[in-house]
Amino acid sequence: MSSFLRALAIVLLCATATWAQTTSGAMSGSVVDAQGQVVPGADVTVTNEQTGEVRRTVTNEVGLFAFPGLQPGPYTVRAELSGFRPIEISKNMVLANNRLALPPLRLEV
């Protein structure tokens, strides 16, 4: 019986470790021009307003971007592309275990 209890304890310990919660969040969105057309190749930067950590990406062929694995907290998002005026939006709150879907970031000429 004692070997059964040991085996059960090991199984329970392993199961607990696999059910651990993640503490990061994510952010995604799109970049469009003044007419609402997608903007591929735009540089998008997110800055954690509490820690100063900066992450960068480029929009894909349909103007989408994503930032997985962000620490929870407020972020400033900046999108820019040559020939357009940059746009910057602050206080975008990323929560743990959630994905923040931003409205389209509109670049003006």
All heavy atoms as an XYZ file, in Angstrom:
809
protein
N       0.813     -1.197      0.000
C       0.000      0.000      0.000
C       0.860      1.266      0.000
O       0.489      2.249     -0.606
C      -0.925     -0.030      1.217
C      -1.895      1.095      1.246
S      -3.157      0.865     -0.004
C      -4.363      1.970      0.557
N       1.999      1.235      0.655
C       2.831      2.429      0.727
C       3.391      2.801     -0.643
O       3.563      3.980     -0.939
C       3.949      2.252      1.740
O       4.832      1.223      1.312
N       3.690      1.815     -1.495
C       4.171      2.145     -2.837
C       3.054      2.790     -3.656
O       3.315      3.651     -4.493
C       4.722      0.906     -3.540
O       3.706     -0.050     -3.715
N       1.813      2.375     -3.434
C       0.676      3.005     -4.105
C       0.567      4.467     -3.708
O       0.348      5.338     -4.544
C      -0.626      2.251     -3.764
C      -1.847      2.963     -4.254
C      -2.190      2.953     -5.598
C      -2.647      3.684     -3.383
C      -3.301      3.626     -6.066
C      -3.770      4.360     -3.835
C      -4.095      4.335     -5.184
N       0.712      4.779     -2.414
C       0.617      6.165     -1.942
C       1.750      7.019     -2.496
O       1.538      8.178     -2.855
C       0.604      6.207     -0.422
C      -0.663      5.655      0.244
C      -0.506      5.686      1.758
C      -1.877      6.435     -0.187
N       2.946      6.441     -2.594
C       4.072      7.179     -3.175
C       3.805      7.499     -4.649
O       4.047      8.607     -5.102
C       5.369      6.391     -3.038
C       6.044      6.612     -1.701
C       7.337      5.915     -1.683
N       6.987      4.576     -1.195
C       7.812      3.704     -0.686
N       9.087      3.964     -0.640
N       7.408      2.554     -0.225
N       3.300      6.511     -5.375
C       2.995      6.729     -6.791
C       1.908      7.786     -6.952
O       1.990      8.649     -7.828
C       2.565      5.415     -7.444
N       0.895      7.731     -6.097
C      -0.174      8.713     -6.143
C       0.360     10.116     -5.850
O      -0.010     11.087     -6.513
C      -1.278      8.342     -5.152
C      -2.480      9.283     -5.102
C      -3.176      9.330     -6.453
C      -3.444      8.855     -4.014
N       1.241     10.227     -4.876
C       1.826     11.523     -4.530
C       2.623     12.102     -5.701
O       2.542     13.296     -6.005
C       2.712     11.396     -3.298
N       3.371     11.247     -6.394
C       4.153     11.705     -7.542
C       3.233     12.188     -8.659
O       3.453     13.246     -9.253
C       5.096     10.579     -8.037
C       6.195     10.348     -6.999
C       5.690     10.923     -9.398
C       7.054      9.136     -7.251
N       2.170     11.439     -8.926
C       1.218     11.836     -9.958
C       0.583     13.178     -9.624
O       0.449     14.058    -10.466
C       0.142     10.742    -10.164
C      -0.998     11.255    -11.018
C       0.769      9.510    -10.785
N       0.183     13.364     -8.380
C      -0.438     14.621     -7.969
C       0.529     15.787     -8.065
O       0.147     16.884     -8.475
C      -1.006     14.498     -6.559
C      -2.242     13.602     -6.426
C      -2.638     13.469     -4.949
C      -3.390     14.120     -7.244
N       1.773     15.592     -7.702
C       2.773     16.653     -7.815
C       2.990     17.048     -9.275
O       3.084     18.233     -9.599
C       4.089     16.223     -7.177
C       4.120     16.229     -5.659
C       5.431     15.629     -5.163
C       3.943     17.629     -5.118
N       3.077     16.080    -10.151
C       3.262     16.375    -11.578
C       2.039     17.085    -12.143
O       2.161     18.013    -12.939
C       3.536     15.094    -12.351
S       5.144     14.375    -11.968
N       0.861     16.655    -11.753
C      -0.368     17.277    -12.251
C      -0.466     18.724    -11.802
O      -0.876     19.596    -12.561
C      -1.585     16.487    -11.780
N      -0.081     19.017    -10.583
C      -0.113     20.382    -10.068
C       0.836     21.277    -10.858
O       0.497     22.401    -11.205
C       0.258     20.407     -8.571
O      -0.652     19.572     -7.877
C       0.192     21.807     -8.015
N       1.998     20.771    -11.186
C       2.973     21.560    -11.936
C       2.472     21.876    -13.340
O       2.724     22.958    -13.866
C       4.305     20.821    -11.997
N       1.742     20.957    -13.972
C       1.276     21.217    -15.328
C       0.088     22.157    -15.361
O      -0.216     22.737    -16.387
C       0.889     19.911    -16.056
O      -0.152     19.271    -15.328
C       2.077     19.002    -16.198
N      -0.607     22.345    -14.245
C      -1.760     23.237    -14.204
C      -1.395     24.641    -13.757
O      -2.256     25.462    -13.509
C      -2.827     22.683    -13.268
C      -3.512     21.470    -13.814
C      -3.509     21.029    -15.096
C      -4.308     20.552    -13.084
N      -4.240     19.892    -15.212
C      -4.748     19.569    -13.980
C      -4.693     20.453    -11.753
C      -5.545     18.516    -13.595
C      -5.491     19.392    -11.372
C      -5.911     18.438    -12.292
N      -0.126     24.940    -13.646
C       0.302     26.258    -13.184
C      -0.205     27.343    -14.122
O      -0.204     27.185    -15.334
C       1.822     26.310    -13.086
N      -0.643     28.445    -13.556
C      -1.152     29.558    -14.343
C      -0.019     30.382    -14.912
O       1.019     30.546    -14.292
C      -1.998     30.468    -13.459
C      -3.458     30.273    -13.596
C      -4.197     31.346    -12.824
O      -3.828     31.684    -11.716
N      -5.233     31.862    -13.419
N      -0.252     30.920    -16.093
C       0.710     31.862    -16.647
C       0.382     33.249    -16.094
O      -0.754     33.521    -15.707
C       0.632     31.907    -18.184
O      -0.678     32.296    -18.567
C       0.979     30.567    -18.808
N       1.370     34.108    -16.074
C       1.146     35.450    -15.538
C       1.363     36.519    -16.602
O       1.424     37.689    -16.275
C       2.089     35.727    -14.352
O       3.431     35.567    -14.791
C       1.792     34.802    -13.199
N       1.474     36.113    -17.847
C       1.679     37.102    -18.896
C       0.388     37.325    -19.674
O      -0.558     36.554    -19.582
C       2.799     36.652    -19.840
O       2.424     35.465    -20.502
N       0.383     38.405    -20.428
C      -0.743     38.731    -21.284
C      -0.248     38.967    -22.702
O       0.927     38.769    -22.998
N      -1.137     39.409    -23.570
C      -0.772     39.652    -24.961
C      -1.525     40.866    -25.480
O      -2.525     41.291    -24.902
C      -1.099     38.432    -25.810
N      -1.007     41.400    -26.580
C      -1.638     42.553    -27.227
C      -1.564     42.328    -28.733
O      -0.553     41.824    -29.238
C      -0.890     43.832    -26.860
C      -1.464     45.088    -27.458
S      -0.436     46.553    -27.170
C      -0.297     46.582    -25.406
N      -2.639     42.684    -29.433
C      -2.630     42.567    -30.890
C      -3.471     43.679    -31.498
O      -4.250     44.329    -30.808
C      -3.174     41.204    -31.323
O      -4.525     41.073    -30.933
N      -3.294     43.876    -32.788
C      -4.051     44.901    -33.478
C      -3.665     44.980    -34.936
O      -3.007     44.081    -35.466
N      -4.068     46.068    -35.562
C      -3.748     46.279    -36.969
C      -3.379     47.741    -37.181
O      -3.698     48.605    -36.367
C      -4.938     45.902    -37.855
O      -6.038     46.747    -37.579
N      -2.705     47.985    -38.300
C      -2.351     49.351    -38.692
C      -2.989     49.596    -40.047
O      -2.872     48.775    -40.966
C      -0.820     49.549    -38.754
C      -0.477     50.957    -39.222
C      -0.192     49.273    -37.393
N      -3.699     50.735    -40.153
C      -4.384     51.104    -41.394
C      -4.020     52.537    -41.770
O      -3.526     53.296    -40.939
C      -5.924     50.963    -41.256
C      -6.321     49.522    -40.982
C      -6.471     51.882    -40.188
N      -4.297     52.903    -43.023
C      -4.080     54.281    -43.455
C      -5.360     55.090    -43.257
O      -6.354     54.582    -42.728
C      -3.565     54.337    -44.898
C      -4.553     53.812    -45.922
O      -5.756     53.648    -45.596
O      -4.127     53.554    -47.068
N      -5.350     56.327    -43.697
C      -6.494     57.223    -43.487
C      -7.770     56.709    -44.150
O      -8.872     57.010    -43.694
C      -6.160     58.620    -44.006
N      -7.642     55.907    -45.212
C      -8.812     55.360    -45.895
C      -9.235     53.999    -45.333
O     -10.163     53.379    -45.841
C      -8.541     55.211    -47.410
C      -8.475     56.532    -48.153
C      -7.174     57.297    -47.868
O      -6.105     56.704    -47.774
N      -7.282     58.604    -47.716
N      -8.525     53.531    -44.322
C      -8.857     52.241    -43.719
C      -8.212     51.047    -44.395
O      -8.527     49.907    -44.073
N      -7.290     51.290    -45.331
C      -6.586     50.198    -46.008
C      -5.435     49.714    -45.134
O      -4.777     50.508    -44.461
C      -6.032     50.678    -47.361
C      -7.100     51.156    -48.312
C      -8.057     50.045    -48.678
O      -7.654     48.975    -49.097
N      -9.351     50.300    -48.498
N      -5.178     48.413    -45.150
C      -4.128     47.846    -44.304
C      -2.759     48.391    -44.694
O      -2.528     48.741    -45.850
C      -4.131     46.302    -44.355
C      -5.442     45.750    -43.828
C      -3.835     45.787    -45.740
N      -1.878     48.467    -43.705
C      -0.528     48.986    -43.918
C       0.474     47.896    -43.530
O       0.809     47.738    -42.359
C      -0.279     50.264    -43.080
C       1.147     50.756    -43.276
C      -1.279     51.345    -43.455
N       0.955     47.128    -44.509
C       1.997     46.146    -44.204
C       3.349     46.833    -44.030
O       3.582     47.899    -44.597
C       1.999     45.227    -45.423
C       1.402     46.035    -46.519
C       0.502     47.049    -45.878
N       4.217     46.246    -43.218
C       5.572     46.764    -43.050
C       5.715     47.931    -42.102
O       6.789     48.525    -42.021
N       4.665     48.269    -41.355
C       4.769     49.367    -40.382
C       5.514     48.875    -39.143
O       5.343     47.730    -38.716
C       3.384     49.871    -39.995
N       6.347     49.733    -38.586
C       7.042     49.418    -37.333
C       6.115     49.694    -36.164
O       5.556     50.792    -36.065
C       8.306     50.268    -37.192
C       9.342     49.945    -38.242
O       9.606     48.751    -38.465
O       9.872     50.882    -38.863
N       5.949     48.706    -35.283
C       5.103     48.859    -34.105
C       5.957     48.579    -32.873
O       6.665     47.575    -32.811
C       3.889     47.903    -34.147
C       2.996     48.122    -32.935
C       3.103     48.080    -35.429
N       5.875     49.493    -31.910
C       6.641     49.389    -30.672
C       5.690     49.451    -29.493
O       4.774     50.276    -29.485
C       7.647     50.556    -30.567
O       8.453     50.582    -31.734
C       8.520     50.422    -29.340
N       5.912     48.590    -28.504
C       5.181     48.701    -27.241
C       6.205     48.940    -26.135
O       7.261     48.334    -26.112
C       4.309     47.461    -26.914
C       3.178     47.316    -27.899
C       5.116     46.204    -26.826
N       5.856     49.867    -25.249
C       6.723     50.201    -24.125
C       5.938     50.037    -22.842
O       4.866     50.642    -22.676
C       7.226     51.660    -24.230
O       7.877     51.827    -25.493
C       8.184     51.989    -23.098
N       6.456     49.215    -21.926
C       5.830     49.050    -20.615
C       6.036     50.350    -19.860
O       7.174     50.774    -19.629
C       6.450     47.868    -19.872
C       5.775     47.583    -18.566
O       5.564     48.468    -17.744
N       5.436     46.322    -18.344
N       4.951     51.011    -19.479
C       5.033     52.322    -18.839
C       5.584     52.252    -17.413
O       6.008     53.267    -16.872
C       3.655     52.986    -18.849
C       3.181     53.300    -20.253
C       1.744     53.774    -20.322
O       1.152     54.127    -19.278
O       1.191     53.791    -21.440
N       5.603     51.073    -16.807
C       6.139     50.937    -15.445
C       7.610     50.553    -15.439
O       8.371     51.055    -14.621
C       5.338     49.898    -14.663
C       3.916     50.332    -14.396
C       3.094     49.237    -13.737
O       3.339     48.055    -13.912
N       2.096     49.650    -12.975
N       8.008     49.668    -16.366
C       9.383     49.158    -16.346
C      10.274     49.763    -17.425
O      11.488     49.662    -17.346
C       9.395     47.634    -16.528
O       8.936     47.320    -17.859
C       8.525     46.942    -15.487
N       9.664     50.349    -18.457
C      10.441     50.891    -19.561
C      10.844     49.847    -20.598
O      11.508     50.174    -21.580
N      10.464     48.580    -20.403
C      10.799     47.530    -21.363
C      10.151     47.851    -22.706
O       8.986     48.231    -22.774
C      10.298     46.174    -20.882
C      10.553     45.067    -21.885
C       9.848     43.770    -21.543
O       9.057     43.713    -20.600
O      10.096     42.796    -22.273
N      10.937     47.700    -23.789
C      10.465     48.012    -25.141
C      10.523     46.748    -25.989
O      11.506     46.011    -25.950
C      11.346     49.107    -25.789
C      10.919     49.373    -27.221
C      11.295     50.380    -24.967
N       9.456     46.501    -26.744
C       9.429     45.397    -27.711
C       8.975     45.953    -29.049
O       8.166     46.873    -29.108
C       8.510     44.286    -27.238
C       9.080     43.670    -25.965
C       8.560     42.362    -25.512
N       8.059     41.450    -26.480
C       7.198     40.482    -26.179
N       6.744     40.349    -24.948
N       6.788     39.649    -27.093
N       9.528     45.359    -30.124
C       9.232     45.848    -31.482
C       8.795     44.697    -32.382
O       9.231     43.567    -32.206
C      10.479     46.489    -32.080
C      10.894     47.758    -31.414
C      12.177     48.324    -32.036
N      12.467     49.642    -31.530
C      13.027     49.892    -30.357
N      13.348     48.902    -29.553
N      13.256     51.128    -29.961
N       7.988     45.052    -33.371
C       7.607     44.117    -34.424
C       7.246     44.909    -35.664
O       7.236     46.148    -35.642
C       6.439     43.194    -33.986
O       6.325     42.120    -34.916
C       5.125     43.941    -33.890
N       6.933     44.211    -36.737
C       6.537     44.823    -38.006
C       5.213     44.187    -38.412
O       5.027     42.971    -38.272
C       7.615     44.578    -39.083
C       7.177     45.111    -40.436
C       8.928     45.206    -38.666
N       4.292     45.003    -38.929
C       3.017     44.455    -39.365
C       3.218     43.504    -40.545
O       4.095     43.711    -41.380
C       2.024     45.567    -39.768
O       2.606     46.375    -40.786
C       1.627     46.405    -38.578
N       2.372     42.470    -40.589
C       2.480     41.476    -41.662
C       1.806     41.989    -42.933
O       1.408     43.158    -43.017
C       1.909     40.128    -41.212
C       0.413     40.152    -40.950
O      -0.288     41.097    -41.300
N      -0.085     39.104    -40.331
N       1.632     41.106    -43.913
C       1.100     41.514    -45.217
C      -0.338     42.005    -45.171
O      -0.811     42.651    -46.105
C       1.235     40.372    -46.239
C       0.440     39.127    -45.908
C       1.137     38.192    -44.923
O       2.289     38.459    -44.523
O       0.505     37.204    -44.540
N      -1.066     41.727    -44.091
C      -2.438     42.234    -43.954
C      -2.544     43.265    -42.822
O      -3.620     43.518    -42.299
C      -3.464     41.090    -43.768
C      -3.580     40.269    -45.042
C      -3.107     40.218    -42.592
N      -1.392     43.859    -42.444
C      -1.379     44.957    -41.485
C      -1.544     44.571    -40.027
O      -1.772     45.436    -39.183
N      -1.417     43.277    -39.697
C      -1.611     42.830    -38.317
C      -0.294     42.735    -37.553
O       0.761     42.484    -38.144
C      -2.295     41.459    -38.301
C      -3.663     41.378    -38.953
C      -4.159     39.936    -38.947
C      -4.641     42.301    -38.266
N      -0.378     42.917    -36.246
C       0.773     42.734    -35.362
C       0.307     42.052    -34.084
O      -0.878     42.087    -33.742
C       1.457     44.068    -35.034
C       0.603     45.013    -34.240
C       0.600     44.982    -32.849
C      -0.200     45.953    -34.885
C      -0.185     45.855    -32.119
C      -0.988     46.828    -34.159
C      -0.991     46.782    -32.773
N       1.250     41.426    -33.378
C       0.931     40.765    -32.105
C       2.155     40.789    -31.207
O       3.292     40.672    -31.671
C       0.484     39.329    -32.344
N       1.891     40.963    -29.917
C       2.923     40.919    -28.896
C       2.498     39.907    -27.831
O       1.757     40.250    -26.908
C       3.118     42.298    -28.246
C       3.748     43.312    -29.149
C       2.975     44.214    -29.845
C       5.127     43.354    -29.305
C       3.551     45.157    -30.687
C       5.723     44.287    -30.138
C       4.927     45.195    -30.827
N       2.941     38.663    -27.928
C       2.625     37.683    -26.884
C       3.597     37.832    -25.717
O       4.653     38.464    -25.845
C       2.833     36.350    -27.596
C       3.877     36.642    -28.634
C       3.639     38.074    -29.053
N       3.252     37.253    -24.579
C       4.167     37.185    -23.438
C       4.519     38.511    -22.816
O       5.654     38.705    -22.376
N       3.575     39.433    -22.733
C       3.834     40.731    -22.099
C       3.556     40.660    -20.598
O       2.599     40.010    -20.175
C       2.940     41.819    -22.706
C       3.164     42.163    -24.171
C       2.100     43.139    -24.648
C       4.555     42.725    -24.388
N       4.369     41.352    -19.820
C       4.108     41.486    -18.391
C       2.839     42.316    -18.219
O       2.641     43.284    -18.952
C       5.264     42.194    -17.687
C       6.531     41.401    -17.655
C       6.489     40.344    -16.560
O       5.460     39.780    -16.218
N       7.639     40.078    -15.997
N       1.988     41.972    -17.287
C       0.794     42.793    -17.052
C       1.180     44.229    -16.687
O       2.181     44.451    -16.013
C       0.109     42.099    -15.875
C       0.595     40.689    -15.937
C       2.011     40.782    -16.437
N       0.372     45.183    -17.150
C       0.612     46.583    -16.838
C       0.209     47.479    -17.990
O      -0.249     47.020    -19.039
N       0.413     48.793    -17.818
C       0.069     49.749    -18.865
C       1.173     49.848    -19.925
O       2.358     49.839    -19.595
C      -0.082     51.063    -18.101
C       0.843     50.910    -16.935
C       0.826     49.451    -16.576
N       0.760     49.953    -21.183
C       1.704     50.027    -22.300
C       1.370     51.207    -23.203
O       0.211     51.536    -23.407
C       1.657     48.747    -23.143
C       2.377     47.587    -22.498
C       1.753     46.822    -21.538
C       3.685     47.277    -22.845
C       2.402     45.768    -20.929
C       4.350     46.217    -22.242
C       3.701     45.470    -21.291
O       4.359     44.434    -20.688
N       2.430     51.797    -23.769
C       2.289     52.780    -24.832
C       2.590     52.063    -26.136
O       3.589     51.348    -26.240
C       3.269     53.953    -24.639
O       2.932     54.629    -23.427
C       3.201     54.929    -25.801
N       1.720     52.243    -27.115
C       1.881     51.619    -28.428
C       2.190     52.716    -29.435
O       1.525     53.763    -29.451
C       0.592     50.883    -28.847
C       0.763     50.250    -30.215
C       0.210     49.847    -27.824
N       3.177     52.474    -30.281
C       3.556     53.449    -31.316
C       3.680     52.716    -32.646
O       4.319     51.664    -32.710
C       4.877     54.114    -30.955
C       5.344     55.142    -31.979
C       6.675     55.751    -31.553
N       7.218     56.631    -32.553
C       6.994     57.939    -32.629
N       6.219     58.518    -31.724
N       7.548     58.663    -33.575
N       3.052     53.263    -33.679
C       3.160     52.718    -35.034
C       3.694     53.806    -35.945
O       3.284     54.966    -35.839
C       1.807     52.230    -35.527
N       4.601     53.418    -36.848
C       5.164     54.396    -37.775
C       5.632     53.713    -39.057
O       5.955     52.528    -39.070
C       6.315     55.165    -37.127
C       7.437     54.319    -36.581
C       8.419     55.138    -35.767
O       8.723     56.287    -36.130
O       8.881     54.613    -34.747
N       5.613     54.491    -40.122
C       6.084     54.044    -41.426
C       6.457     55.290    -42.208
O       5.753     56.314    -42.137
C       4.992     53.252    -42.159
C       5.381     52.661    -43.514
C       6.467     51.593    -43.365
C       4.157     52.057    -44.188
N       7.539     55.210    -42.955
C       7.996     56.343    -43.756
C       6.868     56.851    -44.653
O       6.160     56.074    -45.281
C       9.191     55.908    -44.610
O       9.655     56.986    -45.380
N       6.677     58.165    -44.667
C       5.625     58.790    -45.467
C       4.347     59.038    -44.681
O       3.425     59.661    -45.195
N       4.286     58.546    -43.438
C       3.114     58.730    -42.578
C       3.529     59.397    -41.276
O       4.672     59.250    -40.826
C       2.468     57.382    -42.231
C       1.843     56.683    -43.392
C       2.576     55.767    -44.137
C       0.518     56.913    -43.739
C       2.003     55.104    -45.203
C      -0.062     56.253    -44.802
C       0.682     55.341    -45.534
N       2.588     60.101    -40.660
C       2.810     60.662    -39.324
C       2.635     59.530    -38.311
O       1.637     58.813    -38.362
C       1.818     61.791    -39.072
C       2.088     62.562    -37.801
C       1.221     63.799    -37.644
N      -0.193     63.509    -37.905
C      -0.958     64.206    -38.731
N      -0.478     65.237    -39.381
N      -2.225     63.889    -38.900
N       3.583     59.347    -37.375
C       3.457     58.274    -36.377
C       2.227     58.485    -35.489
O       1.758     59.604    -35.312
C       4.729     58.390    -35.539
C       5.647     59.259    -36.310
C       4.804     60.120    -37.192
N       1.728     57.392    -34.939
C       0.637     57.457    -33.972
C       1.116     56.778    -32.700
O       1.826     55.773    -32.744
C      -0.654     56.799    -34.505
C      -1.784     56.958    -33.484
C      -0.423     55.339    -34.858
C      -3.149     56.525    -33.987
N       0.743     57.361    -31.562
C       1.139     56.815    -30.265
C      -0.056     56.878    -29.318
O      -0.696     57.922    -29.207
C       2.321     57.613    -29.703
C       2.922     57.015    -28.468
C       4.218     57.688    -28.076
O       5.234     57.482    -28.781
O       4.219     58.434    -27.090
N      -0.350     55.756    -28.665
C      -1.472     55.668    -27.734
C      -0.957     55.093    -26.419
O      -0.325     54.039    -26.401
C      -2.601     54.782    -28.294
C      -3.072     55.324    -29.635
C      -3.756     54.699    -27.310
C      -4.004     54.401    -30.375
N      -1.244     55.792    -25.319
C      -0.778     55.385    -23.990
C      -1.887     54.723    -23.188
O      -3.054     54.761    -23.566
C      -0.272     56.602    -23.217
O       0.785     57.210    -23.904
N      -1.470     54.162    -22.057
C      -2.378     53.582    -21.051
C      -3.223     52.424    -21.596
O      -4.396     52.298    -21.281
C      -3.257     54.659    -20.440
C      -2.468     55.708    -19.677
C      -3.368     56.772    -19.100
C      -2.607     57.802    -18.307
N      -1.572     58.506    -18.985
N      -2.602     51.561    -22.399
C      -3.251     50.342    -22.870
C      -2.960     49.265    -21.836
O      -1.822     48.823    -21.703
C      -2.692     49.928    -24.233
C      -2.957     50.982    -25.284
O      -4.069     51.130    -25.738
N      -1.924     51.747    -25.630
N      -3.961     48.847    -21.072
C      -3.754     47.947    -19.935
C      -3.781     46.483    -20.367
O      -4.797     45.984    -20.848
C      -4.824     48.190    -18.875
C      -4.561     47.441    -17.585
S      -2.970     47.821    -16.800
C      -3.253     49.471    -16.209
N      -2.641     45.807    -20.203
C      -2.526     44.371    -20.459
C      -2.717     43.646    -19.136
O      -2.059     43.973    -18.143
C      -1.157     44.025    -21.072
C      -0.963     42.518    -21.170
C      -1.011     44.676    -22.437
N      -3.620     42.682    -19.117
C      -3.905     41.893    -17.919
C      -3.329     40.490    -18.072
O      -3.199     39.977    -19.186
C      -5.414     41.813    -17.686
C      -6.142     43.150    -17.553
C      -7.645     42.929    -17.466
C      -5.632     43.925    -16.348
N      -3.004     39.859    -16.944
C      -2.490     38.487    -16.961
C      -3.539     37.558    -17.555
O      -4.739     37.711    -17.313
C      -2.139     38.048    -15.547
N      -3.081     36.605    -18.340
C      -3.936     35.581    -18.944
C      -4.995     36.158    -19.872
O      -6.046     35.538    -20.063
C      -4.600     34.705    -17.877
C      -3.591     34.039    -16.993
O      -2.601     33.496    -17.481
N      -3.809     34.089    -15.699
N      -4.757     37.334    -20.439
C      -5.707     37.962    -21.357
C      -4.977     38.521    -22.567
O      -3.783     38.784    -22.519
C      -6.460     39.110    -20.674
C      -7.551     38.611    -19.773
O      -8.524     38.036    -20.237
N      -7.386     38.823    -18.479
N      -5.747     38.731    -23.646
C      -5.210     39.364    -24.847
C      -5.974     40.663    -25.065
O      -7.192     40.667    -25.169
C      -5.383     38.470    -26.072
C      -4.798     39.088    -27.351
C      -4.977     38.185    -28.549
N      -6.366     37.981    -28.886
C      -7.074     38.785    -29.675
N      -6.533     39.886    -30.181
N      -8.339     38.511    -29.947
N      -5.235     41.755    -25.123
C      -5.816     43.062    -25.390
C      -5.860     43.259    -26.903
O      -4.821     43.266    -27.566
C      -4.984     44.164    -24.736
C      -5.389     45.601    -25.043
C      -6.813     45.872    -24.547
C      -4.405     46.573    -24.416
N      -7.058     43.386    -27.464
C      -7.234     43.647    -28.887
C      -7.444     45.143    -29.073
O      -8.461     45.694    -28.675
C      -8.414     42.861    -29.432
N      -6.463     45.799    -29.660
C      -6.527     47.248    -29.881
C      -7.380     47.571    -31.093
O      -7.439     46.783    -32.050
C      -5.125     47.814    -30.116
C      -4.151     47.701    -28.957
C      -2.758     48.134    -29.419
C      -4.599     48.543    -27.794
N      -8.025     48.733    -31.097
C      -8.695     49.179    -32.323
C      -7.616     49.490    -33.364
O      -6.448     49.697    -33.017
C      -9.443     50.437    -31.889
C      -8.762     50.903    -30.660
C      -8.163     49.689    -30.007
N      -7.980     49.541    -34.645
C      -6.963     49.820    -35.689
C      -6.209     51.122    -35.403
O      -6.814     52.135    -35.052
C      -7.795     49.924    -36.968
C      -9.015     49.114    -36.684
C      -9.287     49.317    -35.223
N      -4.899     51.067    -35.574
C      -4.057     52.257    -35.437
C      -4.005     52.926    -36.815
O      -3.534     52.342    -37.785
C      -2.658     51.867    -34.981
C      -2.572     51.094    -33.658
C      -1.146     50.678    -33.362
C      -3.144     51.923    -32.523
N      -4.532     54.140    -36.899
C      -4.689     54.838    -38.180
C      -3.532     55.806    -38.403
O      -3.368     56.770    -37.657
C      -6.025     55.586    -38.200
C      -6.398     56.130    -39.555
C      -7.808     56.677    -39.557
N      -8.797     55.671    -39.194
C      -9.408     54.862    -40.058
N      -9.104     54.931    -41.339
N     -10.303     54.002    -39.648
N      -2.754     55.545    -39.453
C      -1.648     56.423    -39.832
C      -2.137     57.456    -40.838
O      -2.816     57.115    -41.801
C      -0.501     55.618    -40.455
C       0.222     54.628    -39.533
C       1.297     53.888    -40.327
C       0.832     55.324    -38.343
N      -1.800     58.704    -40.587
C      -2.158     59.805    -41.494
C      -0.928     60.210    -42.293
O       0.187     60.131    -41.818
C      -2.658     61.007    -40.685
C      -3.843     60.717    -39.793
C      -5.150     60.544    -40.543
O      -5.276     61.066    -41.661
O      -6.056     59.884    -39.992
N      -1.161     60.672    -43.525
C      -0.054     61.101    -44.393
C       0.527     62.387    -43.864
O      -0.140     63.230    -43.340
C      -0.538     61.298    -45.847
C       0.605     61.776    -46.729
C      -1.092     59.989    -46.376
